[in-house]
Amino acid sequence: MYWALNDLHELESAYNEIRAYLPSFLKLFHYLKERRILDEKHIFNILKYVGDDLPELTDRVQCLRNDVINLEDKKRNVMNQLIIWNAQLSDLGREIDIKNQQLKRMGK
């Protein structure tokens, strides 16, 4: 009744529709407020970019996360292979030094 008396019919209607989701709406509100993006320009951009494409964007984000995980695994494998190759190269360098010393002794 308070809202009707203060000509807030639309707010009352919106509240009645989102009542069950109010905690989530409040989290969203606080999230936007903390990041100082709670203004018309930012909200318009959020709606423009997310509005119709939210399910698709959510799937895309998940795919990108999976890609990042896969790339990190590949990077780790490549780094491990480089460590192995570096160790092998070091061993070969020592063997070459030993062979060169042997050749010098033979040449004397």
GUTI-981463 format. One record per residue: residue in three letters; x, z, y of N, C-alpha, C in turn. Coordinates in pm, 1 decimal. Each point is the difference from the previous one (the first is absolute). Layout:
! GUTI-981463
<Ala, <X, Z, Y>, <X, Z, Y>, <X, Z, Y>>
...
***
This chain:
! GUTI-981463
<Met, <81.2, 0.0, -118.7>, <-81.2, 0.0, 118.7>, <86.6, 0.0, 126.6>>
<Tyr, <112.8, 72.7, -4.9>, <90.9, 4.9, 114.6>, <44.0, -140.5, 37.7>>
<Trp, <35.6, -81.2, -103.3>, <48.1, -134.0, 27.7>, <-110.1, -86.3, 61.2>>
<Ala, <-118.3, 15.2, -47.4>, <-111.7, -77.5, 55.7>, <-23.2, 39.2, 145.0>>
<Leu, <9.1, 129.2, 30.0>, <-19.3, 45.6, 137.1>, <108.1, -51.3, 93.6>>
<Asn, <118.0, -23.9, -53.2>, <111.2, -47.8, 82.1>, <23.3, -149.6, -15.7>>
<Asp, <-100.3, -69.2, -52.2>, <4.2, -145.7, -14.7>, <120.2, -45.7, -84.0>>
<Leu, <22.7, 70.7, -109.7>, <109.8, -32.6, -90.5>, <-53.3, -44.3, -136.1>>
<His, <-102.9, -82.3, 1.3>, <-65.1, -46.0, -122.8>, <99.2, -73.0, -91.5>>
<Glu, <81.8, -85.3, 59.8>, <94.3, -78.5, -80.3>, <102.5, 91.7, -67.2>>
<Leu, <45.7, 101.5, 71.4>, <94.8, 95.1, -57.9>, <-64.6, 76.7, -115.0>>
<Glu, <-123.9, 38.7, 17.5>, <-72.0, 70.8, -106.2>, <-13.8, -89.0, -123.0>>
<Ser, <-33.5, -125.4, 21.9>, <-15.4, -94.2, -110.0>, <133.2, -19.9, -72.7>>
<Ala, <108.0, -17.6, 77.0>, <131.5, -18.3, -61.0>, <39.8, 124.3, -78.5>>
<Tyr, <-23.6, 117.0, 56.6>, <32.2, 124.9, -69.0>, <-75.1, 10.2, -132.6>>
<Asn, <-125.9, -33.3, 1.2>, <-79.9, 8.1, -122.4>, <51.8, -95.0, -107.8>>
<Glu, <52.9, -114.1, 43.0>, <52.7, -97.0, -97.3>, <135.1, 42.1, -56.2>>
<Ile, <83.5, 63.5, 81.0>, <135.6, 33.4, -45.5>, <15.3, 145.7, -40.4>>
<Arg, <-106.1, 75.2, 2.4>, <6.9, 144.1, -26.3>, <80.5, 32.1, -126.3>>
<Ala, <-22.6, -73.6, -107.6>, <69.5, 27.3, -125.8>, <149.3, -31.9, 8.5>>
<Tyr, <36.7, -86.6, 94.1>, <139.5, -42.5, 13.5>, <67.0, 62.6, 122.3>>
<Leu, <-63.1, 98.7, 57.9>, <50.1, 59.1, 124.0>, <144.3, 50.0, -11.7>>
<Pro, <39.9, 67.4, -107.5>, <140.4, 43.1, -9.5>, <98.4, -117.4, 8.9>>
<Ser, <-34.0, -111.2, -62.4>, <87.2, -117.9, 6.1>, <3.5, -58.0, 141.1>>
<Phe, <-114.9, -4.9, 66.0>, <-3.6, -49.5, 137.2>, <81.9, 89.8, 92.5>>
<Leu, <-6.7, 129.0, -23.7>, <77.5, 93.3, 82.6>, <149.6, -16.3, -24.7>>
<Lys, <39.2, -23.9, -125.0>, <141.2, -26.8, -29.9>, <46.7, -124.8, 72.9>>
<Leu, <-82.3, -104.4, -5.4>, <33.3, -124.0, 69.4>, <12.0, 24.8, 149.7>>
<Phe, <-94.3, 73.5, 55.9>, <2.4, 32.2, 142.4>, <129.7, 72.3, 37.2>>
<His, <36.2, 101.8, -77.8>, <121.4, 76.6, 30.1>, <125.4, -85.0, -19.1>>
<Tyr, <-0.4, -85.2, -99.6>, <112.3, -90.8, -24.3>, <22.1, -90.6, 121.6>>
<Leu, <-107.4, -61.0, 47.1>, <10.0, -88.8, 115.9>, <39.4, 77.2, 125.5>>
<Lys, <-55.3, 118.1, 15.1>, <28.9, 81.9, 117.7>, <146.4, 43.5, 2.2>>
<Glu, <52.1, 44.9, -115.0>, <139.7, 43.4, -8.0>, <96.6, -112.8, 32.9>>
<Arg, <-37.2, -121.2, -35.0>, <87.5, -115.0, 24.8>, <-28.6, -67.1, 134.2>>
<Arg, <-89.0, 61.3, 73.9>, <-38.6, -48.0, 134.0>, <-49.1, -145.0, -3.2>>
<Ile, <-79.4, -29.0, -100.7>, <-59.7, -134.0, -8.6>, <-152.4, 10.1, -3.0>>
<Leu, <-49.7, 103.8, 63.0>, <-143.7, 21.5, 5.8>, <-51.3, -50.0, 135.2>>
<Asp, <10.6, -129.7, 18.4>, <-55.4, -61.3, 119.7>, <-65.0, -131.8, -39.8>>
<Glu, <-74.1, -56.6, 90.6>, <-80.1, -118.9, -32.1>, <85.4, -116.5, -48.4>>
<Lys, <115.4, -21.7, 63.7>, <86.7, -111.8, -37.1>, <48.6, 13.3, -144.4>>
<His, <50.6, 118.0, -34.3>, <51.9, 20.2, -134.9>, <-111.3, -4.4, -104.8>>
<Ile, <-111.1, 61.0, 31.3>, <-111.9, -0.1, -95.3>, <-50.2, -142.4, -21.5>>
<Phe, <-7.1, -79.0, 107.5>, <-40.0, -140.5, -12.5>, <96.6, -74.3, -91.9>>
<Asn, <131.5, 22.1, 18.3>, <99.4, -66.6, -84.6>, <-12.4, 44.6, -145.7>>
<Ile, <-23.4, 128.5, -20.7>, <-18.2, 49.7, -136.4>, <-118.4, -70.2, -64.7>>
<Leu, <-110.0, -5.9, 71.6>, <-119.6, -65.2, -55.0>, <22.6, -148.4, -22.2>>
<Lys, <72.9, -62.4, 91.7>, <26.1, -143.6, -11.1>, <85.0, -30.5, -123.5>>
<Tyr, <104.4, 78.3, -21.8>, <91.6, -28.4, -110.5>, <-48.2, 54.2, -133.9>>
<Val, <-76.4, 106.3, 3.3>, <-38.8, 66.0, -123.3>, <-145.2, -26.1, -35.6>>
<Gly, <-82.6, -21.1, 98.2>, <-143.7, -11.4, -19.7>, <-45.5, -70.3, -125.4>>
<Asp, <14.9, -129.6, -5.7>, <-50.4, -76.6, -113.7>, <99.1, -7.8, -115.2>>
<Asp, <126.7, 26.0, 28.7>, <104.5, -24.4, -99.0>, <54.9, 126.0, -65.4>>
<Leu, <-62.9, 115.6, 18.3>, <55.0, 125.3, -51.5>, <27.3, -4.1, -150.2>>
<Pro, <-93.8, -43.0, -84.1>, <32.1, -3.6, -144.1>, <118.8, -92.1, -30.5>>
<Glu, <1.9, -115.0, 65.0>, <110.2, -93.5, -21.7>, <131.4, 58.2, 49.8>>
<Leu, <-2.3, 64.1, 117.5>, <121.1, 60.7, 53.7>, <48.2, 115.6, -87.9>>
<Thr, <-93.8, 76.2, -53.2>, <35.6, 110.2, -88.7>, <70.3, -54.1, -124.5>>
<Asp, <-54.1, -106.5, -57.9>, <63.3, -62.6, -116.5>, <138.0, -54.5, 35.4>>
<Arg, <9.1, -60.7, 117.6>, <128.0, -58.0, 45.2>, <104.9, 109.0, 18.9>>
<Val, <-40.2, 112.6, 58.3>, <93.0, 111.2, 18.9>, <48.9, 50.4, -135.3>>
<Gln, <-90.1, 11.9, -96.8>, <39.7, 45.5, -133.6>, <97.1, -98.2, -64.0>>
<Cys, <-26.6, -129.2, 15.4>, <91.7, -101.5, -53.8>, <137.0, 10.2, 66.3>>
<Leu, <0.1, 19.4, 131.4>, <127.1, 12.8, 71.6>, <75.6, 125.5, -43.3>>
<Arg, <-72.2, 108.5, -22.9>, <65.0, 121.9, -50.4>, <63.6, -26.0, -135.7>>
<Asn, <-73.6, -69.3, -86.5>, <54.8, -33.3, -131.5>, <122.6, -89.8, 12.9>>
<Asp, <-5.3, -96.2, 92.9>, <114.5, -87.3, 23.7>, <121.1, 80.6, 45.5>>
<Val, <-22.1, 95.5, 88.6>, <109.9, 83.9, 48.9>, <60.7, 79.5, -115.2>>
<Ile, <-84.1, 56.8, -84.2>, <49.3, 76.0, -115.5>, <82.7, -90.3, -91.5>>
<Asn, <-51.1, -121.7, -26.5>, <73.8, -94.6, -85.2>, <132.8, -39.9, 63.1>>
<Leu, <-1.5, -25.1, 130.5>, <123.9, -37.8, 68.2>, <100.2, 114.6, 1.7>>
<Glu, <-48.2, 122.5, 14.5>, <90.5, 114.9, -4.8>, <62.0, 13.8, -138.6>>
<Asp, <-79.4, -25.0, -104.5>, <54.0, 2.6, -136.6>, <106.0, -108.7, -18.4>>
<Lys, <-30.3, -120.6, 48.0>, <97.4, -109.2, -10.4>, <127.0, 32.5, 77.6>>
<Lys, <-16.4, 56.3, 118.9>, <115.5, 37.9, 81.7>, <85.2, 102.6, -74.4>>
<Arg, <-64.7, 99.3, -59.5>, <71.7, 102.4, -75.6>, <75.8, -63.8, -117.4>>
<Asn, <-65.0, -93.8, -70.0>, <66.0, -68.7, -111.6>, <118.8, -82.7, 47.1>>
<Val, <-15.9, -69.4, 111.7>, <110.0, -80.1, 54.5>, <115.2, 90.7, 43.2>>
<Met, <-32.9, 112.4, 63.3>, <105.3, 93.4, 42.2>, <75.0, 54.0, -121.7>>
<Asn, <-72.1, 33.3, -105.6>, <64.8, 46.7, -123.1>, <89.5, -108.1, -59.3>>
<Gln, <-47.6, -124.7, 1.0>, <80.5, -110.7, -51.7>, <125.0, -19.8, 85.7>>
<Leu, <-12.8, 13.7, 130.8>, <116.1, -12.6, 88.7>, <102.6, 109.8, -28.0>>
<Ile, <-46.1, 119.6, -26.7>, <90.7, 110.1, -33.3>, <76.1, -33.1, -128.4>>
<Ile, <-71.7, -52.1, -99.7>, <64.0, -38.0, -125.9>, <101.6, -110.8, 23.2>>
<Trp, <-38.6, -103.7, 75.2>, <91.7, -110.7, 27.1>, <121.6, 47.1, 79.5>>
<Asn, <-22.4, 89.9, 93.6>, <111.5, 51.8, 78.8>, <98.6, 75.5, -89.6>>
<Ala, <-54.8, 79.0, -92.0>, <86.0, 72.8, -93.4>, <75.9, -97.9, -89.2>>
<Gln, <-66.7, -104.6, -48.9>, <65.7, -100.1, -84.0>, <108.5, -73.9, 79.0>>
<Leu, <-30.6, -32.4, 124.2>, <96.8, -67.9, 85.0>, <122.0, 88.2, 24.0>>
<Ser, <-23.5, 126.3, 20.1>, <109.7, 94.8, 18.0>, <85.5, 6.5, -126.0>>
<Asp, <-66.2, 4.8, -116.8>, <73.5, 1.0, -127.5>, <83.3, -127.0, -15.9>>
<Leu, <-58.4, -114.6, 34.2>, <73.1, -127.3, -9.6>, <118.8, -2.1, 95.5>>
<Gly, <-19.1, 56.5, 118.5>, <110.6, 7.5, 96.3>, <114.8, 82.5, -54.4>>
<Arg, <-29.7, 111.4, -64.0>, <104.0, 82.6, -60.9>, <69.4, -74.1, -113.5>>
<Glu, <-77.5, -71.1, -80.8>, <59.4, -77.9, -109.6>, <92.1, -108.1, 54.6>>
<Ile, <-41.5, -64.4, 108.4>, <84.4, -103.5, 61.6>, <128.6, 62.9, 51.1>>
<Asp, <-9.4, 117.2, 64.1>, <119.9, 68.2, 49.5>, <93.8, 33.5, -115.4>>
<Ile, <-56.6, 48.7, -111.2>, <81.2, 33.3, -117.6>, <68.5, -126.0, -54.4>>
<Lys, <-74.2, -109.4, -10.5>, <56.3, -126.6, -51.3>, <108.2, -51.6, 93.8>>
<Asn, <-23.2, 11.6, 132.2>, <101.9, -44.9, 96.5>, <127.3, 82.9, -14.6>>
<Gln, <-12.6, 129.4, -19.4>, <117.3, 85.6, -18.8>, <72.9, -37.4, -128.8>>
<Gln, <-76.5, -30.2, -104.8>, <61.7, -41.1, -126.0>, <75.4, -131.9, 17.0>>
<Leu, <-58.3, -93.0, 74.1>, <65.8, -128.5, 24.3>, <127.2, 18.5, 81.9>>
<Lys, <-1.9, 88.1, 97.9>, <119.0, 25.1, 80.8>, <111.8, 57.3, -86.5>>
<Arg, <-35.8, 91.8, -90.1>, <100.5, 59.2, -88.4>, <58.0, -104.7, -95.1>>
<Met, <-84.9, -91.7, -44.3>, <46.4, -104.6, -91.0>, <91.7, -99.4, 72.0>>
<Gly, <-24.1, -18.7, 130.4>, <76.5, -94.8, 76.9>, <137.2, 52.5, 41.3>>
<Lys, <26.2, 123.7, -11.9>, <129.0, 58.0, 42.4>, <110.3, -36.6, -90.4>>
***
